[in-house]
Amino acid sequence: MKRIFTLSIAFSFLCFTAAAQHEHHTPPAKKETKQEVKPAPKKQTAAPAHVTAKPSKAQPKNNKPAPPPAKTNQKIQPSATPKKHAAPKVKATPPVTHQDHSQHHMPAADSAGKHQGHQMSADSMNRAKTTTHEGHTMPMDTAKDHQHNPGMHMNHGAMASDTTQHAGMGMGGMSHSFSRNLPMNRNGSGTSWHPDATPMYGYMKHAGDWMLMFHGQLWLRYNRQDIFDKGSRGDSQLDAPNWFMGMAQREVGRRGLLRFSVMLSLDELTMGDRGYPLLFQSGETYGGGKRLVDRQHPHDLFSEISVGYTHMVNEDVDVYGFLGYPAEPVIGPPVFMHRISAFNNPESPLGHHWQDATHITFGVATLGFRYKNFKLEGSNFTGREPDENRYDFDKARFDSYAARLSYNPTENWALQVSRGWLKSPESLEPEEDVTRTTASALYSRALAGGGDRFFTSALIWGFNGGGHHQEHSAIAEANLQMNKTAVYGRYEYVQKTPGELDLASQFDHHEVFDVHALTLGTSQRVANFANTYLTLGVQATVFAPDKLLKPLYGKTPVSGEIYLRLNPGLMMGGGKKSGASGMEHQH
């Protein structure tokens, strides 16, 4: 009953949040701009831009200037071209709707000062006068009405391999969390990078100079491991994995960017201190130091509380600092729950503790440097994983280090390599340190037709070395999102030790077990209210364990689950896809 009550509260909270974000805010009225009216020339040779010229009667010749027009609420048309100077032919500007930004340049002067009612900084205005949309031109009048409404898609494809020229390209001018000159689509967990073409699911709101964003997921799931009881380690459970994250950021002065982030999880309330069943999973403890085996641990209530500040040296160079308690150091790709390639899969990867398990670390300090699409960063952090008390704040030790090099060669790819030196990560093996090495390639592409249509994938390798730890892991996952319908899959290879599977008394501690797992699933969106999605999904996993493990797990154990998921809808799409119809600017 306690879980059902808690789950009801969580569902209600998310629904209320969804309803609140549905409110629209009317942009402030634009002030009339008084313009100096020049004397009319003797002859009018061309019609003003954006106005179809009509034949007019001949004007009497005189040397007196034309009287100024009466003040109205309409725009004052530019004066006619002086005599003997033919006006350039200007084509009528087509509507911005159903068109990408590849043929536009942000306007100068007063039209750059407001963007759908949101105040832009002086620095943003200066950048808008030069190269915000590199090498393109947008007529002033068209730009004034260029609104980023829900249902429009920011197309970044025209940037080709140089994807750094996106200052203020987000909803209402929101940029990346650690750069004023990168798109917000590149945001990953911690300070990691996604491809620029990555879709974003969430709610966004303006609050003065601040941009606020919320995203998260809440699942209601029935999970059965080893459906056919081929082994002795299967289990089943009705639970509700969940996480909720809020972010706030604002520009500071001409070159600064300040951001805050908080992430919460009610996992222990909705699934218990033992987490949920997952064959061959290992890591962390419960119930006074008991090892969690064949189960995924619950996440801490406070999964992230962080602050970051970025200083823009120029459009190509940023330096930044990041502090969190807890937060994520610079190890691995974006954590699985933030990867869109894993968006529809509620399960943690079996290689989680080889690839991205440091996403909840109590004590993180990171410094980073970006040059164009390269980024080099380092972290000093606490090596010990969170303890089994999911409601407290663990001791910050700052006894471990990590470094990561990231590179986004195009809008569709995000590459990284990283290494971490972790001091005593496991409480049950406090004398063992781990050297963790990872490499990954993430891919995202928008599909023809616009809307919520994307293909995303990830290839990730992780290696734990040092002491008795000499094990590899690899993952290949993909998600094909076709608006309401999705098809997804994940293949994993991981090496486990007898100690990790609680088999130290039965096998030599140098033994290493190879485990393979293949997951296939599909989901269907069944409702959409206030840009909040309710999705029904089902998936199944087939395992191929090491031959030494078959007496315990069976030859090919099969697991399955069915779920409902509640999450914010598509807020912003990724890169341009040839043939896409228009703009779908809905993370």
Backbone hydrogen bonds, N-H to C=O, Kabsch-Sander energy under -0.5 kcal/mol:
donor,donor_aa,acceptor,acceptor_aa,energy
5,F,1,M,-2.6
6,T,2,K,-2.4
7,L,3,R,-2.7
8,S,4,I,-2.1
9,I,5,F,-1.9
10,A,6,T,-2.4
11,F,7,L,-2.5
12,S,8,S,-2.4
13,F,9,I,-2.5
14,L,10,A,-2.1
15,C,11,F,-2.3
16,F,12,S,-2.6
17,T,13,F,-2.1
18,A,14,L,-2.2
19,A,15,C,-2.3
20,A,16,F,-2.3
21,Q,17,T,-2.0
22,H,18,A,-0.6
22,H,19,A,-0.7
23,E,20,A,-1.4
26,T,24,H,-0.5
34,K,32,E,-0.6
38,K,36,E,-0.7
45,T,43,K,-0.6
51,V,48,P,-1.5
77,Q,75,K,-0.6
85,H,82,P,-1.4
90,V,88,P,-0.5
91,K,89,K,-0.5
99,Q,96,V,-0.6
101,H,155,N,-0.5
104,H,101,H,-1.6
111,S,108,A,-0.8
112,A,109,A,-1.3
113,G,110,D,-1.3
114,K,110,D,-0.5
115,H,118,H,-1.4
118,H,115,H,-0.7
120,M,113,G,-1.6
125,M,121,S,-2.0
126,N,122,A,-2.3
127,R,123,D,-2.3
128,A,124,S,-2.3
129,K,125,M,-1.4
130,T,126,N,-0.5
130,T,127,R,-1.2
131,T,127,R,-0.6
132,T,127,R,-0.6
134,E,132,T,-0.8
136,H,133,H,-1.9
138,M,105,H,-0.6
143,A,139,P,-2.1
144,K,140,M,-1.6
145,D,141,D,-0.8
145,D,142,T,-0.8
146,H,143,A,-1.4
147,Q,145,D,-1.5
149,N,147,Q,-1.2
152,M,149,N,-1.4
152,M,584,E,-0.5
152,M,585,H,-1.3
153,H,584,E,-1.4
154,M,152,M,-0.5
155,N,153,H,-0.6
156,H,154,M,-0.7
159,M,156,H,-1.7
160,A,157,G,-1.8
162,D,159,M,-1.5
163,T,161,S,-1.1
166,H,164,T,-1.6
166,H,181,N,-1.2
168,G,180,R,-0.5
169,M,166,H,-2.2
170,G,174,M,-0.8
173,G,170,G,-2.1
174,M,171,M,-1.1
176,H,179,S,-0.6
176,H,182,L,-2.0
179,S,176,H,-0.9
182,L,179,S,-0.6
184,M,174,M,-0.5
186,R,183,P,-1.6
187,N,184,M,-1.9
188,G,192,S,-1.5
192,S,189,S,-2.4
194,H,186,R,-2.2
197,A,411,E,-2.5
198,T,195,P,-1.5
200,M,572,M,-3.2
201,Y,587,H,-9.2
202,G,200,M,-0.5
202,G,569,G,-1.6
203,Y,214,F,-2.7
205,K,212,L,-2.4
207,A,210,W,-2.5
210,W,207,A,-1.9
211,M,249,Q,-2.6
212,L,205,K,-3.0
213,M,247,M,-2.5
214,F,203,Y,-2.2
215,H,245,M,-2.4
217,Q,243,W,-2.3
218,L,566,L,-1.8
219,W,241,P,-2.6
220,L,564,L,-2.7
221,R,239,D,-2.7
222,Y,562,I,-2.4
223,N,221,R,-0.5
223,N,237,Q,-2.8
224,R,560,G,-2.8
225,Q,235,D,-3.4
227,I,558,V,-3.3
229,D,226,D,-1.6
232,S,552,L,-3.0
233,R,552,L,-0.5
235,D,225,Q,-0.6
237,Q,223,N,-2.3
239,D,221,R,-2.3
239,D,237,Q,-0.6
240,A,270,T,-0.6
243,W,217,Q,-2.1
244,F,264,L,-2.6
245,M,215,H,-2.9
246,G,262,V,-2.8
247,M,213,M,-2.9
248,A,260,F,-2.2
249,Q,211,M,-2.0
250,R,258,L,-2.3
252,V,256,G,-2.1
255,R,252,V,-0.6
256,G,252,V,-2.3
257,L,310,T,-1.5
258,L,250,R,-2.8
259,R,308,G,-2.4
260,F,248,A,-2.9
261,S,306,S,-2.1
262,V,246,G,-2.5
263,M,304,E,-2.8
264,L,244,F,-3.0
265,S,301,L,-1.5
268,E,299,H,-0.5
269,L,266,L,-0.5
270,T,266,L,-1.8
271,M,267,D,-1.8
272,G,268,E,-1.5
275,G,272,G,-1.4
276,Y,296,Q,-1.7
278,L,294,D,-2.4
281,Q,278,L,-2.0
283,G,292,L,-1.0
286,Y,290,K,-2.0
290,K,286,Y,-2.5
292,L,284,E,-2.2
293,V,291,R,-0.7
294,D,281,Q,-2.8
295,R,281,Q,-0.6
296,Q,276,Y,-2.7
297,H,295,R,-0.5
301,L,390,R,-3.1
303,S,263,M,-2.1
303,S,301,L,-0.9
304,E,263,M,-1.6
305,I,326,P,-2.8
306,S,261,S,-2.6
307,V,323,L,-2.5
308,G,259,R,-2.6
309,Y,321,G,-2.3
310,T,257,L,-2.5
311,H,319,V,-3.3
312,M,255,R,-2.5
312,M,310,T,-0.5
313,V,311,H,-0.7
313,V,317,V,-1.8
314,N,317,V,-1.5
317,V,314,N,-0.7
318,D,370,R,-1.6
319,V,311,H,-2.0
320,Y,368,G,-2.1
321,G,309,Y,-2.4
322,F,366,T,-2.2
323,L,307,V,-2.7
324,G,364,V,-2.2
325,Y,305,I,-2.5
325,Y,326,P,-1.0
327,A,361,T,-2.0
331,I,329,P,-1.8
338,H,335,V,-2.3
339,R,335,V,-0.7
339,R,336,F,-1.0
342,A,339,R,-1.2
343,F,340,I,-1.3
345,N,342,A,-1.3
352,H,349,P,-1.4
354,W,351,G,-2.1
355,Q,351,G,-1.3
355,Q,352,H,-0.6
356,D,352,H,-1.7
357,A,352,H,-1.1
359,H,356,D,-1.2
360,I,357,A,-0.8
361,T,327,A,-1.9
361,T,359,H,-0.6
363,G,361,T,-1.7
364,V,324,G,-2.1
365,A,380,N,-2.1
366,T,322,F,-2.9
367,L,378,G,-2.2
368,G,320,Y,-2.3
369,F,376,L,-2.5
370,R,318,D,-2.7
371,Y,374,F,-2.3
372,K,316,D,-3.4
374,F,371,Y,-2.4
375,K,406,S,-2.2
376,L,369,F,-2.6
377,E,404,R,-2.1
378,G,367,L,-2.5
379,S,402,A,-2.6
380,N,365,A,-2.5
381,F,400,S,-2.4
382,T,363,G,-1.7
385,E,425,P,-2.4
390,R,388,E,-1.0
392,D,389,N,-0.7
394,D,392,D,-0.5
397,R,395,K,-0.5
399,D,381,F,-0.6
400,S,381,F,-2.6
401,Y,421,W,-1.6
402,A,379,S,-1.8
403,A,419,R,-2.2
404,R,377,E,-2.4
405,L,417,V,-2.6
406,S,375,K,-2.8
407,Y,415,L,-2.6
408,N,373,N,-1.9
411,E,160,A,-0.7
413,W,410,T,-0.8
414,A,442,L,-1.9
415,L,407,Y,-2.7
416,Q,440,S,-1.8
417,V,405,L,-2.0
418,S,438,T,-2.3
419,R,403,A,-2.3
420,G,436,R,-3.0
421,W,401,Y,-3.5
422,L,420,G,-0.7
422,L,434,V,-3.0
424,S,422,L,-0.7
429,E,426,E,-0.8
432,E,429,E,-1.8
433,D,431,E,-0.5
434,V,422,L,-2.2
435,T,465,G,-3.3
436,R,420,G,-2.6
436,R,434,V,-0.7
437,T,463,F,-2.4
438,T,418,S,-2.5
439,A,461,W,-2.0
440,S,416,Q,-2.2
441,A,459,L,-2.2
442,L,414,A,-2.7
443,Y,457,S,-2.5
444,S,412,N,-2.0
445,R,455,F,-2.0
447,L,453,R,-2.7
450,G,447,L,-1.3
453,R,451,G,-1.9
454,F,481,Q,-1.6
455,F,445,R,-2.7
456,T,479,N,-2.3
457,S,443,Y,-2.5
458,A,477,E,-2.3
459,L,441,A,-2.1
460,I,475,I,-2.4
461,W,439,A,-2.7
462,G,473,S,-2.4
463,F,437,T,-2.3
464,N,471,E,-2.4
465,G,435,T,-2.6
465,G,463,F,-0.6
469,H,466,G,-2.2
470,Q,468,H,-0.9
471,E,464,N,-1.8
473,S,462,G,-1.9
474,A,493,Y,-2.9
475,I,460,I,-2.4
476,A,491,Y,-2.4
477,E,458,A,-2.2
478,A,489,G,-2.3
479,N,456,T,-2.8
480,L,487,V,-3.0
481,Q,454,F,-2.9
481,Q,479,N,-0.7
482,M,480,L,-0.6
482,M,485,T,-3.6
483,N,452,D,-3.1
484,K,482,M,-0.7
485,T,482,M,-1.6
486,A,523,S,-2.4
487,V,480,L,-2.0
488,Y,521,G,-2.4
489,G,478,A,-2.3
490,R,519,T,-2.2
491,Y,476,A,-2.9
492,E,517,A,-2.7
493,Y,474,A,-2.5
494,V,515,V,-2.2
495,Q,472,H,-2.0
496,K,513,F,-2.4
501,L,497,T,-1.4
502,D,499,G,-1.3
503,L,498,P,-3.9
506,Q,503,L,-1.5
507,F,503,L,-1.4
511,E,508,D,-2.0
513,F,496,K,-3.5
515,V,494,V,-2.3
516,H,544,A,-1.7
517,A,492,E,-2.0
518,L,542,V,-2.2
519,T,490,R,-3.0
520,L,540,A,-2.2
521,G,488,Y,-2.4
522,T,538,V,-2.3
523,S,486,A,-2.0
524,Q,536,L,-3.1
525,R,484,K,-2.7
526,V,534,L,-2.8
527,A,534,L,-1.5
529,F,532,T,-2.1
532,T,529,F,-0.8
533,Y,567,N,-3.0
534,L,527,A,-2.4
535,T,533,Y,-0.5
535,T,565,R,-2.6
536,L,524,Q,-2.8
537,G,563,Y,-2.6
538,V,522,T,-2.3
539,Q,561,E,-2.1
540,A,520,L,-2.3
541,T,559,S,-2.9
542,V,518,L,-2.5
543,F,557,P,-2.5
544,A,516,H,-2.8
549,L,546,D,-1.8
550,K,546,D,-0.7
550,K,547,K,-0.5
552,L,549,L,-1.1
553,Y,549,L,-2.5
554,G,550,K,-2.5
559,S,541,T,-2.8
560,G,224,R,-2.5
561,E,539,Q,-2.1
562,I,222,Y,-1.8
563,Y,537,G,-2.7
564,L,220,L,-2.3
565,R,535,T,-2.7
566,L,218,L,-2.8
567,N,533,Y,-1.9
569,G,531,N,-3.5
571,M,200,M,-3.0
572,M,200,M,-1.8
572,M,586,Q,-0.7
573,G,584,E,-0.5
580,A,577,K,-2.7
582,G,580,A,-1.2
584,E,152,M,-0.7
586,Q,584,E,-2.8
